Amino acid sequence: MLYHLMTELGINVFRYITFRTACGMMTALIICYALFPPYIAWLRQKRMEQIIRTDGPSDHVENKVGTPTMGGVVILGGILGATLLWARLDEPRVWMAIIVTFGYGCIGFYDDWKKVMERSTDGLAGRWKLFWQVAIGLGTFGGAYYTGVMDAQLHFPVYKHAILDFAELWTGAPDWLGWIYVGLAIFIVTGSSNAVNLTDGLDGLAIGSTITSGGTFAVLAYLAGHATFAQYLGIPFVTGAGELSIFAMAIVGAGLGFLWYNCYPAQIFMGDVGSLALGGSLATLAIISKHEILLALVGGVFVLETVSVMLQVGYFKATKGKRLFKMAPIHHHYEKSGWSEPKIIVRFWIISGLLSLVALTTLKLR
């Protein structure tokens, strides 16, 4: 919004993505830092409290019961507000990120609201949650592919010319093959959304890893949207992707503002409205910047948490009742092993930071 206004007035500093990215991060940070205290007070007054699972670690019931939830509402306000203020609104890729983030946030909001109103951990049925996640993904990525905003190419890291173009798998391939990539994009964004949701079990764990991942994708999006840097590094050049660095750093800013109140012991939880939206936003950044495979490395903590649940369920069924971990997701396994909550959180943050650094080093390994 400000880009269009200020450039018309001849204030050229607004043409620089780096300037608007910094402003976007600070805007999101200030919005969240300022709004959370009155929002937390209002949630407490209305008794909008997190419903704690009784089968979880015993200290969770004692320490976390009564903590307000749905902090993701303010997080989304910070991200979307900063993006609308500082990004170019004539760039369709910006709107792709906004639509997925807001849409997934709405799914999470209804899920949280249902849990709070019914005083239950059930919330929205899993099949309906998945249905709406897929529907939003299909509308966003299907529409982008149909209109030519998004291609059907999957780029592999490290290998400069390793590209799988679903639309041209062989000479004379039918046009519909490109929609396979759309299906892959929907799978990635849905999986990422649910992975962040699974990780959101300890104070600051999910948001800390999201901040690291968001910062990494801010760099990747900026480089992908800069023709000179993209050519030098041998990565795909994506017109307009640089604008997404503003969106990515808005995630970082909003995440920092939330972490101030979510760090141990948490004053508020993000809820599904936050975790589903943030997971979807990170995947959208990866898909648009053509770093889909790197998402598994950048978000390695989320992948670890998800795989631990899959292994636990598979092992439980295969052995007819035995458990591979003391509890899944794996952060609960370490809790039950005697690790303190802050120790688990900080160590997972360290892992997330290291994985992000490794992901960035792959840019020079082509």
C-alpha positions in Angstrom: 0.0 0.0 0.0 2.7 2.5 1.0 4.8 1.5 -1.9 2.2 2.7 -4.4 1.5 5.9 -2.5 5.1 6.9 -1.8 6.5 6.1 -5.2 3.8 8.3 -6.7 5.0 11.1 -4.5 8.6 10.5 -5.7 10.0 9.0 -2.4 12.3 6.5 -4.0 13.5 4.7 -0.9 10.2 2.8 -0.9 11.4 1.2 -4.2 14.0 -0.8 -2.3 12.8 -4.2 -1.1 15.4 -4.3 1.7 14.0 -1.1 3.2 10.4 -2.3 3.1 11.5 -5.7 4.4 13.0 -4.1 7.5 10.0 -1.8 8.0 7.7 -4.8 7.5 9.5 -6.8 10.2 9.4 -3.9 12.7 5.7 -3.1 11.9 4.7 -6.7 12.6 6.8 -6.8 15.8 5.3 -3.6 17.1 1.7 -4.7 16.3 2.1 -7.9 18.2 4.1 -6.5 21.1 1.5 -3.7 21.6 -1.6 -5.8 21.1 -0.9 -8.9 23.1 -1.2 -7.4 26.7 -4.8 -6.2 26.2 -5.6 -9.2 24.1 -4.4 -11.6 26.8 -6.4 -9.7 29.5 -9.5 -10.0 27.3 -9.0 -13.7 26.7 -8.6 -14.3 30.5 -11.8 -12.3 31.1 -13.7 -14.4 28.6 -12.0 -17.7 29.8 -10.7 -18.5 26.3 -8.3 -21.1 27.8 -6.2 -23.8 26.2 -7.7 -27.3 26.8 -4.9 -29.5 28.0 -4.8 -33.2 27.1 -5.1 -35.4 30.3 -2.8 -38.1 28.7 0.1 -35.7 28.3 3.0 -35.1 30.7 1.7 -34.6 34.2 3.2 -31.2 34.8 1.3 -29.8 31.7 -2.0 -30.0 33.5 -0.6 -28.2 36.5 1.5 -25.5 34.7 -0.5 -24.9 31.5 -4.1 -25.2 32.4 -5.9 -21.8 32.3 -3.4 -20.3 29.9 -5.2 -18.3 27.1 -5.1 -19.6 23.6 -5.8 -18.3 20.1 -2.8 -16.0 20.1 -2.5 -16.7 16.4 -5.2 -14.1 15.8 -2.8 -11.3 16.7 0.1 -13.0 15.0 -1.9 -13.1 11.7 -2.9 -9.5 12.3 0.8 -8.5 12.5 1.9 -10.5 9.5 -1.0 -9.6 7.2 -1.1 -5.9 8.4 2.6 -5.5 7.8 2.5 -7.2 4.4 -0.5 -5.1 3.2 1.3 -2.0 4.3 4.8 -2.5 2.9 4.6 -5.1 0.0 3.6 -4.3 -3.6 -0.1 -5.2 -3.8 0.1 -5.6 -7.6 2.2 -8.7 -7.2 0.0 -11.9 -7.4 2.6 -14.0 -5.5 2.1 -11.8 -2.5 -1.6 -12.5 -2.6 -1.0 -16.2 -2.8 0.9 -16.0 0.5 -1.9 -13.9 2.0 -4.7 -16.2 0.9 -3.1 -19.4 2.2 -2.1 -17.8 5.5 -5.5 -16.2 6.1 -7.4 -19.3 4.9 -5.5 -21.7 7.0 -5.8 -19.3 9.9 -9.6 -19.4 9.5 -9.6 -23.2 9.7 -7.5 -23.0 12.9 -9.7 -20.3 14.4 -12.8 -22.4 14.0 -11.0 -25.4 15.4 -9.8 -23.4 18.5 -13.2 -21.8 18.9 -15.0 -25.1 18.9 -12.6 -26.6 21.5 -13.0 -23.6 23.8 -16.7 -23.4 23.5 -17.2 -27.1 24.0 -14.4 -27.4 26.6 -13.0 -30.3 24.6 -9.8 -31.3 22.9 -11.7 -32.6 19.8 -12.3 -29.4 17.8 -13.0 -29.6 14.1 -13.1 -33.1 12.7 -9.8 -34.1 11.1 -11.4 -35.0 7.7 -13.0 -31.5 7.5 -9.8 -29.8 8.5 -8.0 -31.7 5.7 -10.8 -31.0 3.3 -10.6 -27.2 3.7 -6.8 -27.3 3.7 -6.8 -29.0 0.4 -9.6 -26.8 -1.0 -7.6 -23.6 -0.1 -4.5 -25.1 -1.6 -6.3 -26.1 -4.8 -7.8 -22.7 -5.2 -4.5 -20.9 -4.6 -2.0 -23.0 -6.4 -4.4 -24.4 -9.0 -5.5 -20.8 -9.9 -1.8 -19.7 -10.0 -0.9 -22.5 -12.3 -3.9 -22.0 -14.6 -3.2 -18.3 -15.0 0.5 -18.8 -15.5 1.7 -17.2 -12.3 3.2 -20.5 -11.2 5.0 -23.1 -13.4 5.1 -26.9 -12.9 8.9 -27.2 -12.3 10.4 -28.8 -9.3 14.0 -27.7 -8.7 16.5 -29.9 -6.8 19.1 -28.3 -4.5 22.9 -28.7 -5.0 22.4 -29.8 -8.6 22.2 -26.7 -10.8 20.4 -28.2 -13.7 18.3 -30.9 -11.9 14.8 -29.8 -12.8 11.7 -31.9 -13.0 9.1 -30.2 -15.2 5.9 -32.0 -14.8 4.3 -30.2 -17.8 7.0 -31.5 -20.1 8.0 -35.0 -18.8 8.4 -36.1 -22.4 7.9 -34.7 -25.9 4.2 -34.3 -26.6 3.2 -34.9 -22.9 -0.5 -34.0 -22.3 -1.2 -30.6 -20.7 -2.8 -32.0 -17.6 0.5 -33.5 -16.3 1.4 -30.0 -15.0 -1.4 -30.4 -12.5 0.6 -33.2 -10.8 2.8 -30.4 -9.5 -0.2 -28.5 -8.2 -1.1 -31.7 -6.3 2.4 -31.8 -4.9 2.2 -28.2 -3.8 -1.1 -28.9 -2.0 0.5 -31.9 -0.3 3.5 -29.8 0.8 1.4 -26.9 2.2 -1.0 -29.2 4.0 1.8 -31.3 5.4 3.8 -28.3 6.6 0.7 -26.8 8.2 0.0 -29.9 10.2 3.7 -30.4 11.1 3.9 -27.0 12.8 0.6 -27.8 14.5 2.2 -31.0 15.9 5.3 -29.1 17.1 3.3 -26.5 19.0 3.4 -28.4 22.3 5.9 -26.5 24.5 6.2 -22.9 25.3 8.0 -21.1 22.4 9.0 -24.3 20.6 7.0 -23.9 17.4 7.3 -20.1 17.2 11.1 -20.2 17.7 11.6 -22.6 14.9 9.2 -20.7 12.7 11.2 -17.5 13.3 14.3 -19.2 12.1 12.6 -20.7 9.1 10.9 -17.4 8.2 14.2 -15.6 8.2 15.8 -18.2 6.0 13.0 -18.0 3.4 13.3 -14.2 3.5 16.8 -14.7 2.2 15.8 -17.3 -0.3 12.9 -15.3 -1.6 15.0 -12.2 -2.0 17.7 -14.1 -4.0 15.1 -15.9 -6.2 13.5 -12.5 -7.0 16.8 -10.9 -7.9 17.9 -11.7 -11.5 21.6 -11.1 -10.9 21.9 -13.0 -7.7 19.8 -15.9 -9.0 22.0 -16.3 -12.1 25.2 -16.1 -10.0 24.0 -18.7 -7.6 22.4 -21.0 -10.2 18.9 -20.9 -8.6 15.6 -20.3 -10.5 14.7 -16.6 -11.0 11.1 -16.0 -10.0 9.7 -12.7 -11.1 8.2 -10.9 -8.0 9.5 -13.4 -5.5 11.6 -10.7 -3.8 8.4 -9.1 -2.5 7.8 -12.2 -0.4 10.9 -11.4 1.7 8.7 -8.7 3.2 6.0 -11.3 4.0 8.7 -13.7 5.4 10.3 -11.0 7.7 6.8 -10.0 8.8 6.5 -13.6 10.1 9.8 -13.1 11.9 8.7 -9.8 13.4 5.3 -11.1 14.5 6.9 -14.3 15.8 9.3 -12.2 18.0 6.4 -10.1 19.3 4.5 -13.3 20.2 7.6 -15.0 21.7 7.9 -12.2 24.2 4.7 -13.5 25.8 4.9 -17.2 24.8 8.4 -17.9 26.2 8.5 -20.2 29.2 6.3 -19.9 31.2 3.9 -18.9 28.5 1.3 -16.2 29.1 -0.6 -17.2 25.9 -0.6 -20.0 23.3 -0.9 -19.5 19.6 -3.5 -22.2 19.1 -4.4 -23.8 15.8 -5.2 -20.4 14.3 -1.5 -19.7 14.6 0.2 -23.0 13.9 -1.9 -24.0 10.9 -1.4 -20.6 9.3 2.3 -20.4 10.0 3.0 -23.8 8.6 1.0 -23.0 5.5 2.8 -19.7 5.0 6.3 -21.3 5.3 5.3 -23.9 2.7 3.9 -21.2 0.4 7.2 -19.3 0.6 9.1 -22.5 -0.3 6.8 -23.3 -3.3 6.8 -19.8 -4.8 10.6 -19.3 -4.4 11.1 -22.8 -5.9 12.8 -24.2 -2.8 10.2 -26.9 -2.0 12.8 -29.6 -1.2 14.8 -27.3 1.0 11.7 -26.8 3.1 12.3 -30.3 4.6 15.8 -29.1 5.7 14.9 -25.6 6.8 11.9 -26.9 8.8 13.7 -30.0 9.9 12.4 -29.7 13.5 8.8 -29.8 12.1 9.7 -32.9 10.0 11.3 -34.6 13.0 8.2 -34.0 15.1 5.9 -35.3 12.4 8.0 -38.4 11.6 8.1 -39.2 15.4 4.3 -39.4 15.4 4.2 -41.5 12.3 6.8 -43.9 13.7 5.0 -44.1 17.0 1.7 -44.9 15.4 3.2 -47.4 13.0 5.2 -49.2 15.7 2.2 -49.3 18.0 0.1 -51.0 15.4 2.9 -53.4 14.3 3.7 -54.5 17.8 0.1 -54.6 19.0 0.5 -52.0 21.8 4.2 -51.3 22.3 5.6 -47.8 22.0 8.8 -46.7 20.3 8.9 -43.4 22.2 7.6 -42.7 25.7 5.2 -40.2 24.0 4.9 -38.5 20.7 5.5 -35.9 19.3 9.2 -36.4 20.3 9.4 -33.3 22.5 7.1 -35.1 24.9 9.4 -38.1 24.8 12.2 -35.9 26.2 9.9 -34.4 28.8 9.1 -37.9 30.1 12.8 -38.7 30.0 13.4 -36.0 32.6 14.5 -33.1 30.5 13.2 -29.7 31.6 11.0 -27.9 29.2 13.3 -24.9 28.7 16.2 -27.3 27.9 14.2 -29.1 25.2 13.0 -25.8 23.7 16.4 -24.2 23.4 18.1 -27.3 22.0 15.4 -27.6 19.4 15.9 -23.9 18.5 19.7 -24.6 18.1 18.9 -27.5 15.8 16.5 -25.3 13.8 19.2 -22.6 13.4 21.8 -25.1 12.3 19.6 -26.6 9.8 18.8 -23.2 8.3 22.5 -22.5 8.0 23.0 -25.8 6.2 20.1 -25.0 3.9 21.7 -21.6 3.0 25.1 -23.2 2.3 23.5 -25.3 -0.4 23.2 -22.2 -2.5 26.9 -22.3 -3.1 27.1 -26.0 -3.7 25.7 -25.9 -7.2 
